Amino acid sequence: MTAAAILTKACARLTANGVEEPDLNAQWLLADALGLERLNLLADRSIPVPPAAAKRFEKTLKLKESGLPLAYILGWQNFRGLRIGVDERVLVPRPETEELAALAADHLRPLSGRAAALDYGAGSGAIGLWLAHTFPALTVTAAEISAKALACARGNARALGLSGRMNFIKTASLTGVKGPFDVIVSNPPYIPSAVIPGLSPEVQSEPLVALDGGGDGLDVARMLVKLAPGRLKKGGALILELGADQAKELLAGLDAAVWTDKKIFKDLNGLERFFHAVKR
Ligand SMILES: C[S@@+](CC[C@H](N)C(=O)[O-])C[C@H]1O[C@@H](n2cnc3c(N)ncnc32)[C@H](O)[C@@H]1O
């Protein structure tokens, strides 16, 4: 069978199973089974698919039909050009989090010499690893409550040759981290507990600890706001990714004697998602 014929059938199966973006998912999986880049596959859909590749594809298509995130099946997710290894131990880094990382980079860029950043709730390590990759003199601490996630982040640091400038800390609170940092960046769990059961099966296959932010979703974010001043340098920034409207709520309660340069940034969908405040 040609790639085109296989893609048509696969797309119909994924659609029937309620999978979003069925064509994209089918293309990624077939390209992976063939050992091709997706765009190379799209450039010539008339290529024949050998039986071994068709078998590999069928196996991964079944996983996708069952609701597993594409990145878990492929084993990686692109994050601002870095290939970040992901599996069931960690949340799949989202496009919005690429925007969060860019905000942290904006804060670090004008600083001369060595700087220190904390990626709190590091998961796969995507944010901290990309910052370390982008700023060759930067030291990054990746803090995480989950030992399994921390192991994944460590593995990614090794694979990317960044272990030398990364520290890994297992902790459930900022009290476990010393500092001082030029920036604390975090994409904490921020979904209110009661919302979790209504999420798609795909999202629910990600670790609960990466999603559940407690009653109103702000448990970890509030802890960060409370303890960050003790771990930031003067002029250091706390930059958080939150759910729509949560950033505004958190910013409203800030102590003006401690924080300045309070800002909310919108994500690419126009939603007010990013909290930014600087320690006086
Ligand atoms: C939304 S995920 C973000 C993962 C990764 N930073 C990203 O953006 O893709 C939140 C992460 O915070 C971790 N986490 C949850 N509660 C925490 C806590 N109290 N202290 C430290 N890490 C925590 C979770 O294990 C998870 O890896």
The ligand as a Gaussian input file, in Angstrom:
#p B3LYP/6-31G(d) Opt

LIG

0 1
 C        2.282000      21.436000      34.763000
 S        3.632000      20.358000      35.104000
 C        4.949000      21.258000      34.306000
 C        6.078000      20.402000      33.846000
 C        7.116000      21.142000      32.997000
 N        7.700000      22.240000      33.728000
 C        6.457000      21.690000      31.755000
 O        6.173000      22.877000      31.698000
 O        6.205000      20.915000      30.815000
 C        3.896000      20.673000      36.837000
 C        5.094000      19.922000      37.434000
 O        5.194000      20.322000      38.802000
 C        5.448000      19.178000      39.614000
 N        4.914000      19.489000      40.948000
 C        3.637000      19.402000      41.387000
 N        3.531000      19.819000      42.659000
 C        4.777000      20.196000      43.033000
 C        5.332000      20.700000      44.252000
 N        4.579000      20.955000      45.324000
 N        6.646000      20.943000      44.290000
 C        7.442000      20.681000      43.210000
 N        6.985000      20.204000      42.041000
 C        5.668000      19.962000      41.940000
 C        4.757000      18.045000      38.886000
 O        5.297000      16.801000      39.241000
 C        4.967000      18.432000      37.423000
 O        6.153000      17.855000      36.915000

